[in-house]
Amino acid sequence: MSVTGSGQRHRLPPEPELTPAEIVTRAEAIAATLVERQAEVEERTFYAQDIHEEFTKAGFYRILVPRRYGGYEFGADTFIRVTMALTRGCSSTGWMYCLGAAHALLAATLFDERAQDELFAAGDFIAPMPLAPGGTAERTDDGHWVLNGTWHYCSGAPYATHLIGHAMVSKEDGAPPEPLLFIAPRAEWEMLDNWGEQLGLKGSGSHSITIRDGRIPDYFTKPLHLSEVTMADGEAGRLLHGNPQYGGSPLGFMSLEGAAIAVGMAKGALDTYEELLRTKTTGTPPFAVRSEDPDYQLWYGEASALIATGEAALLNAVQQWDELCAGGAAAYTPDRDLMIALICRQAATIAWQAVENHILPTAGSSALRSGERLERVWRDLSTGRSHTGFGVLLSGEGNRSYTRSRVNGERFAAGAA
């Protein structure tokens, strides 16, 4: 079904009356069913086909897809809340979902109408987006591109419709190669069976992707690296959709994704800890249910407050990101963008501290046996902490660049994104 507006025929989403609150409620209900399937997801290295179909039916893959292409166009707040809910049920599932579905926003921001008409033709959009260049791109005689190479850490690959990546383009004058941002449809690439040996996030579907002589049109590319994109580059999406969220900076939104996953993981750990308080007794006299013990009450309360603080900071960062988008390119300043990212880094750090300092030391060794929910969440959180974005770039260069931007008016260093 389609409707006519502004001279264009727009497709209606599958459920035109669906609301953001309803889709978040769906995510919370589905998340409860994911808890018992965590081991299965790890063994497979990605979530099952029936879960994927349930996500499709629920509309999760269309949250950020523009409405003109049959999406729901609900925005950052809804997407972040759905991500937190799913991650709370299963860390790997939440990670895989988020880092695949999130990039509909980028595609709708950077690419023109011709490209988007093709990219969103099926409605759902799932695209891993590794930041490190993994191959080369060469011009064809008709002005398009041939890609070759292997891209690693492609979270969301098993059910992906596209790959967003970077390739290096050699320069004829002998100058250093330059990056090319591209989108490659599923038909142009192959997923490798090489994920699952990491400490955690074994089921996150972060497989490598190989392209051999893959051909893509020039309008599926941008001559830059994602870290160089600012709101000034989002004019095409803003104008096409009439929605400021399709003109935002990628740095801030990528940071929202990471923080949502971290807070969701910590919530899952807290769920387990609460169950332990209800069912386990103290280890020393006078023996009592842990929920009645003053020390466990203290530790649970402290962990709860930390996680709630991390979530509050994250949701405030979402609000700031929306406000930044609404201001448009003219109101954009690098320090505002960076502060959103730094708040998200702190939200993730607070979530980690709640688990590391309060839940993990007091849960008891039986809760950390291999395969137990808390043991799995700890592994997943630890692996998430090793992500270069939060663990290295925003913890170091991000802080320095914010200071230089705020005090000296310098732009954020490209390599820090």
C-alpha positions as CSV (number, residue, x, y, z in Angstrom):
1,M,0.0,0.0,0.0
2,S,1.2,3.5,-0.7
3,V,0.0,7.1,-0.2
4,T,0.7,10.2,-2.3
5,G,2.4,13.2,-0.8
6,S,4.7,16.0,-2.1
7,G,4.6,14.5,-5.6
8,Q,5.9,11.1,-4.4
9,R,4.2,7.8,-3.7
10,H,5.2,6.7,-0.3
11,R,4.8,3.1,1.0
12,L,2.9,2.7,4.3
13,P,4.6,0.6,7.0
14,P,3.1,-2.8,7.8
15,E,1.3,-1.4,10.8
16,P,0.6,2.3,10.1
17,E,-0.9,2.9,13.5
18,L,1.9,1.3,15.5
19,T,3.3,3.7,18.2
20,P,6.8,4.0,19.7
21,A,5.4,2.9,23.1
22,E,3.9,-0.3,21.6
23,I,7.1,-1.3,19.8
24,V,9.1,-0.8,23.0
25,T,6.6,-3.0,24.9
26,R,7.0,-5.7,22.2
27,A,10.8,-5.6,22.7
28,E,10.4,-6.0,26.5
29,A,8.1,-9.0,26.0
30,I,10.4,-10.7,23.5
31,A,13.5,-10.0,25.6
32,A,12.0,-12.1,28.4
33,T,12.0,-15.1,26.1
34,L,15.6,-14.6,25.1
35,V,17.1,-15.3,28.5
36,E,16.8,-19.0,28.2
37,R,18.2,-19.0,24.7
38,Q,21.5,-17.4,25.4
39,A,23.6,-20.6,25.3
40,E,21.9,-21.6,22.0
41,V,22.8,-18.2,20.5
42,E,26.4,-18.5,21.6
43,E,26.7,-22.0,20.1
44,R,25.2,-20.9,16.8
45,T,27.2,-17.6,16.9
46,F,24.1,-15.6,16.0
47,Y,20.4,-15.5,17.0
48,A,18.1,-18.0,15.4
49,Q,15.9,-17.7,12.3
50,D,12.7,-17.7,14.3
51,I,14.0,-14.8,16.4
52,H,14.9,-12.9,13.3
53,E,11.4,-13.5,11.9
54,E,9.9,-12.3,15.2
55,F,12.0,-9.1,15.1
56,T,10.9,-8.6,11.5
57,K,7.2,-9.1,12.4
58,A,7.5,-6.8,15.4
59,G,8.9,-4.0,13.1
60,F,12.3,-3.7,14.8
61,Y,14.2,-3.5,11.5
62,R,12.1,-0.6,10.4
63,I,12.4,1.7,13.4
64,L,14.9,4.0,11.8
65,V,13.9,3.4,8.2
66,P,12.2,6.5,6.7
67,R,8.5,6.4,6.4
68,R,8.5,7.1,2.7
69,Y,10.1,3.7,2.3
70,G,7.7,1.8,4.5
71,G,9.6,2.4,7.7
72,Y,8.3,3.7,11.1
73,E,10.8,6.6,11.4
74,F,10.4,6.5,15.2
75,G,13.8,8.0,16.0
76,A,16.7,7.6,18.4
77,D,14.8,7.3,21.7
78,T,12.7,4.4,20.5
79,F,15.6,2.6,18.9
80,I,17.8,3.0,22.0
81,R,15.0,1.7,24.3
82,V,14.4,-1.3,22.1
83,T,18.1,-2.0,22.0
84,M,18.4,-1.8,25.8
85,A,15.4,-4.2,26.3
86,L,16.7,-6.8,23.9
87,T,20.2,-6.6,25.3
88,R,18.9,-7.1,28.8
89,G,17.5,-10.5,27.7
90,C,20.5,-11.6,25.7
91,S,23.7,-9.5,25.3
92,S,24.7,-11.1,22.0
93,T,21.3,-10.7,20.5
94,G,21.1,-7.1,21.5
95,W,24.5,-6.3,20.1
96,M,23.8,-8.1,16.8
97,Y,20.4,-6.4,16.4
98,C,21.6,-3.0,17.2
99,L,24.8,-2.9,15.1
100,G,22.9,-4.2,12.1
101,A,19.6,-2.2,12.3
102,A,21.1,1.1,13.5
103,H,22.7,2.0,10.2
104,A,19.5,2.6,8.4
105,L,19.9,6.1,9.9
106,L,23.2,6.6,8.2
107,A,22.0,5.4,4.8
108,A,19.0,7.7,5.0
109,T,21.3,10.6,6.1
110,L,24.2,10.5,3.6
111,F,22.8,9.1,0.3
112,D,20.6,10.8,-2.3
113,E,17.1,9.8,-3.3
114,R,18.3,7.6,-6.2
115,A,20.4,5.5,-3.9
116,Q,17.8,5.4,-1.1
117,D,15.1,4.2,-3.5
118,E,17.2,1.1,-4.1
119,L,18.7,0.7,-0.6
120,F,15.3,0.7,1.1
121,A,13.4,-1.1,-1.6
122,A,12.6,-4.1,0.6
123,G,11.6,-2.0,3.6
124,D,13.8,-3.7,6.2
125,F,17.5,-2.6,6.3
126,I,20.2,-4.4,8.2
127,A,23.8,-3.4,7.6
128,P,27.0,-4.1,9.6
129,M,29.4,-1.2,9.5
130,P,33.1,-1.9,10.3
131,L,35.1,1.3,10.5
132,A,38.5,-0.1,9.5
133,P,39.1,-0.3,5.7
134,G,39.2,-4.0,4.7
135,G,40.0,-3.9,1.0
136,T,40.3,-1.9,-2.2
137,A,38.1,-0.1,-4.6
138,E,38.8,0.4,-8.3
139,R,37.0,2.6,-10.8
140,T,35.2,0.8,-13.7
141,D,35.2,2.2,-17.2
142,D,31.6,3.4,-16.7
143,G,32.5,5.3,-13.6
144,H,31.3,2.9,-10.9
145,W,33.3,0.7,-8.6
146,V,34.7,-2.9,-8.1
147,L,35.4,-3.9,-4.6
148,N,37.8,-6.6,-3.3
149,G,38.8,-7.5,0.3
150,T,37.7,-8.8,3.7
151,W,36.0,-6.7,6.4
152,H,36.1,-8.0,10.0
153,Y,33.8,-7.5,13.0
154,C,30.7,-7.2,10.8
155,S,28.1,-7.4,13.6
156,G,24.7,-8.3,12.2
157,A,26.1,-10.1,9.1
158,P,24.0,-13.3,9.3
159,Y,20.7,-11.6,8.4
160,A,22.2,-8.4,6.8
161,T,20.7,-6.9,3.7
162,H,23.8,-4.8,3.0
163,L,27.3,-4.0,4.2
164,I,28.5,-0.5,4.9
165,G,32.3,-0.4,4.8
166,H,35.4,1.4,3.8
167,A,37.8,0.5,1.0
168,M,41.1,2.2,0.0
169,V,41.4,3.9,-3.4
170,S,44.8,4.2,-4.9
171,K,45.8,7.6,-6.4
172,E,47.3,7.8,-9.8
173,D,49.8,10.5,-8.8
174,G,51.4,8.3,-6.2
175,A,49.8,10.0,-3.3
176,P,48.7,7.8,-0.3
177,P,45.4,5.9,-0.9
178,E,42.2,7.5,0.3
179,P,39.2,5.9,2.0
180,L,35.9,5.3,0.2
181,L,32.7,4.8,2.1
182,F,30.4,2.3,0.3
183,I,27.2,0.3,0.7
184,A,27.3,-3.2,-0.9
185,P,24.1,-5.2,-1.3
186,R,24.0,-8.8,0.0
187,A,24.3,-10.2,-3.5
188,E,27.9,-8.8,-3.7
189,W,29.4,-10.4,-0.7
190,E,29.9,-13.6,1.3
191,M,29.9,-14.1,5.1
192,L,32.7,-16.1,6.6
193,D,32.2,-18.7,9.3
194,N,34.8,-17.3,11.7
195,W,33.0,-15.9,14.8
196,G,32.6,-17.4,18.3
197,E,36.1,-17.8,19.7
198,Q,36.1,-14.6,21.7
199,L,35.8,-14.3,25.4
200,G,32.3,-12.9,25.2
201,L,29.6,-11.8,22.7
202,K,30.1,-15.2,21.1
203,G,26.6,-15.0,19.6
204,S,26.8,-11.4,18.3
205,G,27.0,-12.4,14.6
206,S,30.2,-10.4,14.2
207,H,31.5,-12.5,11.3
208,S,33.9,-11.3,8.6
209,I,32.6,-10.5,5.1
210,T,34.5,-11.0,1.9
211,I,33.9,-9.3,-1.4
212,R,35.4,-10.7,-4.6
213,D,35.0,-8.4,-7.6
214,G,31.8,-6.9,-6.2
215,R,30.3,-4.2,-8.4
216,I,28.4,-1.3,-7.0
217,P,27.2,2.0,-8.5
218,D,29.0,5.2,-7.8
219,Y,25.9,6.6,-6.0
220,F,26.4,3.9,-3.3
221,T,29.7,5.5,-2.3
222,K,31.1,8.7,-0.6
223,P,34.7,9.8,-1.0
224,L,35.5,9.9,2.7
225,H,35.8,8.0,5.9
226,L,32.9,8.0,8.3
227,S,34.9,9.8,11.0
228,E,35.1,12.8,8.6
229,V,31.3,13.1,8.3
230,T,29.6,16.1,10.1
231,M,26.1,17.4,10.0
232,A,26.9,19.5,7.0
233,D,27.1,16.2,5.0
234,G,23.5,15.2,6.0
235,E,21.7,17.8,3.8
236,A,20.4,15.1,1.4
237,G,18.7,13.2,4.1
238,R,17.3,16.3,5.8
239,L,15.8,17.6,2.7
240,L,14.5,14.3,1.3
241,H,12.7,13.2,4.5
242,G,11.9,16.6,6.2
243,N,13.1,15.1,9.4
244,P,16.2,16.5,11.2
245,Q,17.2,13.1,12.6
246,Y,18.3,12.3,9.0
247,G,20.9,15.1,9.1
248,G,22.7,14.2,12.4
249,S,26.3,13.4,13.1
250,P,27.2,9.7,13.1
251,L,29.6,10.0,16.0
252,G,26.9,10.9,18.5
253,F,24.5,8.2,17.4
254,M,27.2,5.5,17.3
255,S,28.0,6.4,20.9
256,L,24.3,6.1,21.9
257,E,24.3,2.5,20.5
258,G,27.3,1.5,22.6
259,A,25.9,2.9,25.8
260,A,22.5,1.4,25.2
261,I,24.1,-2.1,24.9
262,A,26.3,-1.6,28.0
263,V,23.3,-0.4,30.1
264,G,21.2,-3.3,28.8
265,M,23.8,-5.8,29.8
266,A,24.1,-4.3,33.3
267,K,20.3,-4.5,33.6
268,G,20.5,-8.2,32.8
269,A,23.2,-8.7,35.5
270,L,21.0,-6.9,38.0
271,D,18.0,-9.1,37.1
272,T,20.2,-12.2,38.0
273,Y,21.4,-10.6,41.2
274,E,17.9,-9.8,42.3
275,E,16.9,-13.5,41.7
276,L,19.9,-14.5,43.8
277,L,18.8,-12.2,46.6
278,R,15.3,-13.9,46.6
279,T,16.5,-17.5,46.4
280,K,20.0,-17.7,48.1
281,T,20.9,-17.5,51.7
282,T,23.8,-15.8,53.3
283,G,27.1,-17.8,53.7
284,T,27.6,-17.0,57.4
285,P,25.4,-17.0,60.5
286,P,22.8,-15.9,61.2
287,F,21.7,-17.6,57.9
288,A,18.9,-15.7,56.2
289,V,17.6,-15.1,52.7
290,R,20.0,-12.6,51.1
291,S,17.2,-10.0,50.5
292,E,16.8,-9.7,54.3
293,D,20.6,-9.2,54.9
294,P,21.6,-5.5,55.3
295,D,24.8,-6.0,53.3
296,Y,23.1,-7.5,50.3
297,Q,20.5,-4.7,50.6
298,L,23.3,-2.2,50.4
299,W,25.1,-3.8,47.5
300,Y,21.8,-4.2,45.5
301,G,20.8,-0.7,46.1
302,E,24.2,0.7,45.1
303,A,24.3,-1.3,41.9
304,S,20.7,-0.3,41.1
305,A,21.5,3.3,41.6
306,L,24.5,3.2,39.4
307,I,22.7,1.4,36.5
308,A,19.8,3.9,36.8
309,T,22.2,6.7,36.7
310,G,23.9,5.3,33.5
311,E,20.4,4.9,31.9
312,A,19.4,8.4,32.9
313,A,22.7,9.8,31.4
314,L,22.1,7.8,28.2
315,L,18.5,9.0,27.8
316,N,19.6,12.6,28.4
317,A,22.3,12.1,25.7
318,V,19.5,10.9,23.3
319,Q,17.7,14.1,24.1
320,Q,20.8,16.2,23.4
321,W,21.3,14.3,20.1
322,D,17.8,15.1,19.0
323,E,18.3,18.8,19.9
324,L,21.5,18.9,18.0
325,C,19.8,17.5,14.9
326,A,16.9,19.9,15.3
327,G,19.4,22.8,15.3
328,G,20.7,21.8,11.9
329,A,24.2,22.2,10.4
330,A,24.3,25.9,11.2
331,A,23.9,25.2,14.9
332,Y,26.3,22.3,15.0
333,T,29.6,22.5,17.0
334,P,32.1,19.7,17.4
335,D,32.2,20.1,21.1
336,R,28.5,19.4,21.5
337,D,28.8,16.3,19.3
338,L,31.8,15.2,21.3
339,M,30.1,15.8,24.7
340,I,27.2,13.5,23.7
341,A,29.8,10.8,22.9
342,L,31.6,11.4,26.2
343,I,28.4,11.2,28.2
344,C,27.7,7.8,26.5
345,R,31.2,6.6,27.4
346,Q,30.6,7.5,31.0
347,A,27.2,5.8,31.0
348,A,28.8,2.6,29.8
349,T,31.6,3.0,32.4
350,I,29.0,3.4,35.2
351,A,27.2,0.3,34.0
352,W,30.5,-1.7,34.1
353,Q,31.3,-0.4,37.6
354,A,27.9,-1.5,38.9
355,V,28.6,-5.1,37.8
356,E,32.3,-5.2,38.5
357,N,32.3,-3.5,41.9
358,H,29.0,-4.6,43.5
359,I,27.3,-7.4,41.7
360,L,30.2,-9.7,40.7
361,P,32.1,-9.7,44.0
362,T,29.0,-10.5,46.1
363,A,27.0,-12.8,43.9
364,G,29.0,-15.9,44.9
365,S,31.1,-18.3,42.9
366,S,28.2,-20.6,42.0
367,A,26.7,-17.7,39.9
368,L,29.9,-17.6,37.9
369,R,30.0,-21.2,36.7
370,S,30.3,-21.6,33.0
371,G,27.0,-21.0,31.3
372,E,25.3,-19.2,34.2
373,R,23.6,-16.0,33.2
374,L,25.8,-13.7,35.3
375,E,29.0,-15.4,34.0
376,R,27.9,-14.8,30.5
377,V,26.9,-11.2,31.1
378,W,30.3,-10.6,32.7
379,R,32.1,-12.0,29.7
380,D,29.9,-10.0,27.3
381,L,30.5,-6.8,29.2
382,S,34.2,-7.4,29.4
383,T,34.4,-7.9,25.6
384,G,32.2,-4.9,25.0
385,R,34.7,-2.9,27.1
386,S,37.4,-3.8,24.7
387,H,35.7,-2.0,21.8
388,T,38.1,0.6,20.5
389,G,35.5,3.3,20.4
390,F,34.9,3.5,24.2
391,G,38.0,1.7,25.4
392,V,40.6,3.7,23.6
393,L,39.4,6.5,21.4
394,L,36.8,8.3,23.5
395,S,38.8,7.6,26.7
396,G,41.9,9.3,25.3
397,E,41.7,11.4,22.1
398,G,38.0,12.0,22.7
399,N,38.7,13.9,25.9
400,R,41.6,15.8,24.4
401,S,39.7,16.7,21.3
402,Y,36.8,18.0,23.3
403,T,39.1,20.3,25.3
404,R,40.8,21.5,22.1
405,S,37.4,22.0,20.4
406,R,35.8,23.8,23.4
407,V,38.8,26.0,24.3
408,N,40.7,26.4,21.1
409,G,38.0,26.0,18.5
410,E,39.7,23.0,16.8
411,R,37.7,20.3,15.0
412,F,37.6,16.8,16.4
413,A,40.5,14.6,15.1
414,A,39.2,12.4,12.4
415,G,40.9,9.3,13.7
416,A,39.1,9.5,17.0
417,A,35.7,8.4,15.6
